[in-house]
């Protein structure tokens, strides 16, 4: 996305209970591609954004603090301010949300608002979801159903990688080529599961495999022995 000129903002959701509301939105707003453009906002909107980025009150000492969200119209204005914040980027924007099945209901409500209210900036929201973690009672399922009705969502089911794809991903993770035997061993070890591939390599599996290979005598050494 960056190679195509997109600004990219990443956020992650976690399974832990009590995750702060709007935590993914705050992470997106603090991303460099969005954060640097917030100064373009009118103070009335920037004041609303300080609910998630309180450091803005220090950077802009004359900015009034927002009023409590007691009335429904204030929440509407808060959502509008967040939408204007992502629309403030100079070019296309990609919002990435990892483990979206654990996303809090408030963030999903704002995303629904964002999809219903078109912004000026070309925008793509990409979320990863584990199918076995998603049930009908989760707020994400409701959002996905609503977006399907408006033809605003595409679902791409990802299966295991094949041996060649496993090798390509491994090269990206370790930033170095793998021998064919190493790539084949990694594929057998992980069965093409992208998460297993990344975590296996990060755990030092490749170095361990190479150490084992270096410790074994070659055929010439066996004959001499």
C-alpha positions as CSV (number, residue, x, y, z in Angstrom):
1,X,0.0,0.0,0.0
2,X,2.8,2.4,0.8
3,X,4.5,1.7,-2.5
4,X,1.2,2.8,-4.2
5,X,1.2,6.1,-2.2
6,X,-1.2,5.1,0.6
7,X,-0.8,6.4,4.1
8,X,-1.0,3.3,6.4
9,X,-2.3,3.2,10.0
10,X,-2.2,-0.1,11.9
11,X,-4.1,-1.1,15.0
12,X,-4.4,-4.4,16.9
13,X,-7.2,-5.9,19.0
14,X,-6.6,-8.2,22.0
15,X,-8.6,-10.9,23.7
16,X,-8.1,-9.4,27.2
17,X,-11.3,-8.2,28.9
18,X,-11.7,-4.6,29.7
19,X,-9.9,-3.2,26.6
20,X,-10.2,0.6,26.4
21,X,-13.0,1.8,24.1
22,X,-11.8,3.3,20.8
23,X,-8.3,2.0,21.4
24,X,-7.9,1.0,17.7
25,X,-9.1,4.4,16.6
26,X,-6.6,6.1,18.9
27,X,-3.8,4.0,17.4
28,X,-4.9,5.0,13.9
29,X,-4.9,8.7,14.8
30,X,-1.4,8.4,16.3
31,X,0.0,6.8,13.1
32,X,2.3,9.1,11.2
33,X,0.2,9.1,8.1
34,X,-2.8,10.6,10.0
35,X,-1.2,12.3,13.0
36,X,0.7,14.9,11.0
37,X,-2.4,16.0,9.2
38,X,-4.6,16.7,12.3
39,X,-3.5,20.3,12.4
40,X,-5.7,20.8,9.3
41,X,-8.8,20.3,11.3
42,X,-10.9,23.2,12.5
43,X,-10.5,23.7,16.3
44,X,-14.1,22.6,16.9
45,X,-13.3,19.2,15.5
46,X,-9.8,19.0,16.9
47,X,-11.3,19.6,20.3
48,X,-13.4,16.4,19.9
49,X,-10.4,14.4,18.9
50,X,-8.7,15.2,22.3
51,X,-11.1,12.7,23.9
52,X,-8.8,10.1,22.4
53,X,-5.5,12.1,22.0
54,X,-5.3,14.2,25.2
55,X,-1.8,15.3,24.3
56,X,-3.3,17.6,21.7
57,X,-4.4,19.9,24.6
58,X,-0.7,20.4,25.5
59,X,0.3,21.0,21.9
60,X,-2.6,23.4,21.4
61,X,-3.0,25.2,24.7
62,X,-5.8,27.5,23.4
63,X,-7.9,24.5,22.3
64,X,-11.1,24.1,24.5
65,X,-11.6,20.8,26.3
66,X,-14.6,18.9,24.9
67,X,-17.8,18.7,26.9
68,X,-18.9,15.4,28.4
69,X,-20.7,13.0,26.1
70,X,-24.1,13.2,27.8
71,X,-26.4,13.9,24.9
72,X,-26.6,11.8,21.8
73,X,-25.9,14.7,19.5
74,X,-22.5,15.1,21.1
75,X,-21.6,11.5,20.3
76,X,-22.7,12.3,16.7
77,X,-20.3,15.3,16.6
78,X,-17.5,13.2,18.2
79,X,-17.9,10.5,15.4
80,X,-18.0,13.2,12.8
81,X,-14.7,14.7,14.1
82,X,-13.0,11.3,14.0
83,X,-14.2,10.8,10.4
84,X,-12.9,14.2,9.5
85,X,-9.6,13.2,11.1
86,X,-9.0,10.3,8.8
87,X,-10.2,12.4,5.8
88,X,-7.6,15.0,6.6
89,X,-4.8,12.9,5.0
90,X,-3.4,14.3,1.8
91,X,-3.9,11.1,-0.2
92,X,-5.4,7.6,0.0
93,X,-5.5,5.9,3.4
94,X,-5.3,2.3,4.5
95,X,-6.6,1.5,8.0
96,X,-5.5,-2.0,9.1
97,X,-7.1,-3.8,12.0
98,X,-5.6,-7.0,13.2
99,X,-7.8,-9.6,15.1
100,X,-10.9,-7.6,14.4
101,X,-13.1,-10.3,16.0
102,X,-11.8,-8.9,19.4
103,X,-12.6,-5.3,18.5
104,X,-14.6,-3.3,21.0
105,X,-18.2,-2.3,20.2
106,X,-17.5,1.5,20.3
107,X,-14.8,1.2,17.6
108,X,-17.1,-0.9,15.5
109,X,-20.0,1.6,15.9
110,X,-17.7,4.4,14.7
111,X,-16.6,2.3,11.7
112,X,-20.2,1.8,10.8
113,X,-20.7,5.5,11.0
114,X,-17.6,6.0,8.8
115,X,-18.9,3.6,6.1
116,X,-22.3,5.3,6.1
117,X,-20.8,8.8,5.8
118,X,-18.5,9.0,2.8
119,X,-15.3,10.8,3.4
120,X,-13.3,12.8,0.8
121,X,-10.2,10.7,1.1
122,X,-10.0,7.4,-0.8
123,X,-10.2,4.9,2.1
124,X,-9.7,1.2,2.5
125,X,-10.2,-0.6,5.8
126,X,-8.6,-4.1,6.0
127,X,-9.3,-6.4,9.0
128,X,-8.1,-9.8,9.8
129,X,-10.5,-12.3,11.4
130,X,-10.1,-15.8,12.7
131,X,-13.2,-17.6,11.6
132,X,-13.2,-19.9,14.6
133,X,-13.2,-16.9,17.0
134,X,-16.2,-15.2,15.4
135,X,-19.7,-16.0,16.6
136,X,-23.1,-14.6,15.8
137,X,-23.3,-12.7,19.1
138,X,-20.2,-10.6,18.4
139,X,-20.6,-6.9,17.4
140,X,-18.3,-7.5,14.4
141,X,-20.8,-10.0,13.0
142,X,-23.5,-7.3,13.1
143,X,-21.2,-4.8,11.3
144,X,-20.3,-7.3,8.6
145,X,-24.0,-8.1,8.0
146,X,-24.8,-4.4,7.6
147,X,-21.9,-3.9,5.2
148,X,-23.0,-6.8,3.1
149,X,-26.4,-5.3,2.7
150,X,-24.8,-2.1,1.3
151,X,-22.2,-4.0,-0.8
152,X,-19.4,-2.4,1.2
153,X,-17.4,-5.4,2.2
154,X,-15.4,-8.1,0.5
155,X,-14.4,-11.3,2.4
156,X,-11.3,-13.2,1.3
157,X,-10.9,-16.5,3.0
158,X,-7.2,-17.4,3.4
159,X,-6.2,-21.1,3.5
160,X,-2.7,-22.5,4.2
161,X,0.2,-21.5,2.1
162,X,1.8,-23.9,-0.3
163,X,5.5,-24.8,-0.2
164,X,6.6,-22.0,-2.6
165,X,4.5,-19.4,-0.7
166,X,5.9,-20.6,2.6
167,X,9.4,-20.0,1.3
168,X,8.6,-16.5,0.0
169,X,7.1,-15.5,3.4
170,X,10.1,-17.0,5.2
171,X,12.5,-14.9,3.1
172,X,10.5,-11.7,4.0
173,X,10.7,-12.6,7.7
174,X,14.4,-13.4,8.0
175,X,15.4,-11.0,5.1
176,X,17.8,-13.7,3.7
177,X,17.5,-16.6,1.2
178,X,16.7,-20.1,2.4
179,X,18.2,-23.3,1.1
180,X,15.6,-25.6,-0.6
181,X,16.0,-28.2,2.1
182,X,15.4,-25.5,4.8
183,X,12.3,-24.3,3.0
184,X,10.9,-27.8,2.7
185,X,11.6,-28.5,6.3
186,X,9.8,-25.3,7.3
187,X,6.8,-26.2,5.2
188,X,6.6,-29.7,6.9
189,X,7.0,-28.1,10.3
190,X,4.3,-25.4,9.9
191,X,2.0,-27.0,7.2
192,X,1.8,-23.6,5.6
193,X,0.1,-21.8,8.4
194,X,1.3,-18.2,8.1
195,X,1.2,-17.5,11.8
196,X,3.2,-20.6,12.6
197,X,5.7,-19.7,9.9
198,X,6.3,-16.3,11.3
199,X,6.5,-17.4,14.9
200,X,8.6,-20.4,14.2
201,X,11.2,-18.3,12.4
202,X,11.1,-15.6,15.1
203,X,11.7,-18.3,17.7
204,X,15.1,-19.1,16.1
205,X,14.1,-22.4,14.4
206,X,16.2,-21.6,11.3
207,X,19.4,-21.0,13.3
208,X,18.8,-24.1,15.3
209,X,18.3,-26.1,12.1
210,X,21.5,-24.7,10.7
211,X,23.4,-25.5,13.9
212,X,22.3,-29.1,13.7
213,X,23.3,-29.3,10.1
214,X,26.8,-27.9,10.9
215,X,27.3,-30.3,13.8
216,X,26.7,-33.4,11.5
217,X,29.9,-34.7,9.8
218,X,29.8,-34.8,6.0
219,X,30.2,-38.0,4.0
220,X,34.0,-37.4,3.6
221,X,34.4,-37.1,7.3
222,X,32.5,-40.3,7.8
223,X,34.7,-42.2,5.4
224,X,37.8,-40.9,7.0
225,X,36.5,-42.0,10.4
